[in-house]
Amino acid sequence: MDATDVARHRPTGEGEAVWAMGSLFEMKLRSGETDGLLGLAEVTQPPGVATPLHVHTREAEVFYVLEGMLTYEAGGELHKLAAGSTMYLPMGVPHRFRITGDSPARILAMVFPGGLLDLYGQVGVPAASRSIPTSPDPEEFARWGAAAPGFGLEVLGPPLEP
């Protein structure tokens, strides 16, 4: 049997948790558990967190907002996402986002194929608790620069303005 022949269940609060980008990434399905087909993480991010404009050359992404609000730029178009919103990003589409509002956002992040989520384990650190980290890791930025190209992630520009 390979990984796609086995049903997977991950109860609430179980599985790997990583602090990266000032956020909590709770890994629900890893690439190795799905024979590489997909990865799934629940991501909790505080207001103000923003990604630089970037592109993924190996995978598509889907974001489903559970709580909170964010502004998403994809392919040059701005989208306002709130709880219940879905954003699909095909491979190769430049994108970036910023968490807006006064409360954290909780997002289900899915990647197809699933290897991209392994990047967060390389650049982040194991979460000491299932909460947003209280202080940034000063060495994380350097780890992103070193690891991102190996995952087909290319940074193209700055984050969205507040």
C-alpha positions in Angstrom: 0.0 0.0 0.0 1.2 3.5 -0.7 0.1 6.7 1.1 -2.9 7.2 -1.1 -4.3 3.8 0.0 -4.6 4.7 3.7 -7.3 6.9 5.2 -5.9 9.7 7.4 -7.4 11.2 10.5 -5.7 14.0 12.5 -7.7 15.0 15.6 -7.8 18.6 16.7 -4.6 19.7 18.4 -2.5 16.9 17.0 0.2 16.9 14.4 3.2 19.1 13.8 2.9 22.8 14.7 5.4 25.3 13.4 6.0 29.0 14.0 7.0 30.8 10.8 6.3 34.3 9.4 5.1 35.4 12.9 2.3 32.8 12.5 1.2 29.4 13.6 1.1 26.6 11.0 -0.7 23.5 12.1 0.1 20.7 9.6 -3.1 18.7 9.0 -1.8 16.6 6.0 1.8 16.4 4.9 2.9 15.6 1.4 4.3 12.2 2.5 0.9 11.2 3.9 -0.8 11.8 0.5 1.8 10.3 -1.8 2.7 13.9 -2.7 -0.7 14.8 -4.0 -1.6 17.6 -1.5 -0.7 19.3 1.7 -3.1 20.9 4.2 -2.4 23.3 7.0 -4.5 25.5 9.3 -2.7 28.8 9.6 -3.3 31.5 12.2 -1.8 34.9 11.4 -2.0 38.1 13.4 -3.1 41.4 11.9 -0.5 43.1 9.7 1.3 39.9 8.6 2.1 40.3 4.9 3.9 38.2 2.3 6.1 39.7 -0.4 4.9 39.4 -4.0 5.9 35.9 -5.0 5.2 33.1 -7.4 5.2 29.3 -7.0 6.6 27.4 -9.9 5.6 23.9 -8.8 2.1 24.0 -7.2 -1.3 25.6 -7.1 -2.8 26.8 -3.8 -6.3 27.1 -2.3 -7.1 29.3 0.7 -10.3 29.1 2.7 -10.8 31.7 5.3 -12.2 30.4 8.6 -12.0 33.7 10.6 -10.6 37.2 10.0 -10.0 39.3 7.0 -7.3 39.7 4.4 -6.5 41.6 1.3 -5.2 39.4 -1.5 -3.5 40.4 -4.7 -3.4 37.7 -7.4 -2.4 38.3 -11.0 -2.5 42.1 -10.4 -6.1 42.1 -9.0 -7.1 42.9 -5.4 -9.5 40.7 -3.6 -11.0 41.2 -0.1 -11.4 37.9 1.7 -13.5 37.4 4.9 -14.7 34.3 6.7 -16.2 31.8 4.2 -14.1 33.2 1.2 -12.1 31.0 -1.0 -9.1 31.9 -3.1 -7.6 29.7 -5.8 -4.1 30.4 -7.1 -3.0 28.5 -10.2 0.7 27.6 -10.4 2.7 30.5 -11.8 0.3 33.4 -10.8 2.2 36.1 -8.8 0.4 36.9 -5.5 0.7 38.4 -2.1 -1.6 39.2 0.9 -1.9 41.1 4.1 -4.0 40.2 7.2 -6.3 43.2 7.8 -8.7 44.2 10.6 -8.1 44.0 14.3 -8.1 40.2 14.9 -6.1 37.3 13.7 -7.1 35.3 10.6 -7.4 31.6 10.5 -7.0 30.0 7.1 -7.0 26.5 5.7 -4.2 26.4 3.2 -4.0 23.6 0.6 -1.2 23.0 -1.9 -1.3 20.7 -4.9 1.1 18.9 -5.0 1.9 19.0 -1.4 5.6 19.5 -1.0 5.5 23.3 -0.4 4.4 22.9 3.3 7.7 21.2 4.0 9.3 24.6 3.5 7.7 26.0 6.7 9.3 23.2 8.7 12.7 24.2 7.3 12.5 27.9 7.8 10.3 28.0 11.0 10.8 26.5 14.4 8.7 23.9 16.2 5.8 25.8 18.0 6.1 25.8 21.8 2.3 26.1 22.0 -0.6 26.2 19.5 -0.7 29.9 19.6 0.7 32.8 17.5 4.4 33.4 18.5 5.0 36.4 20.7 8.4 37.4 19.3 9.9 37.0 15.8 12.8 34.7 15.1 15.7 37.0 13.9 17.3 34.2 11.9 14.2 33.2 10.0 14.6 35.7 7.1 18.0 34.2 6.2 16.6 30.7 6.2 13.8 31.8 3.8 16.3 33.1 1.3 18.3 29.9 1.4 15.4 27.4 1.3 12.8 29.1 -1.0 14.5 28.4 -4.4 14.7 24.7 -3.6 10.9 24.7 -3.3 10.3 26.7 -6.5 9.3 29.9 -4.7 10.5 33.1 -6.3 10.2 36.5 -4.6 9.2 39.2 -7.1 8.5 42.3 -5.0 7.5 43.9 -1.7 4.5 43.1 0.5 1.2 44.9 0.1 1.1 48.3 1.7 -1.1 48.6 4.8 
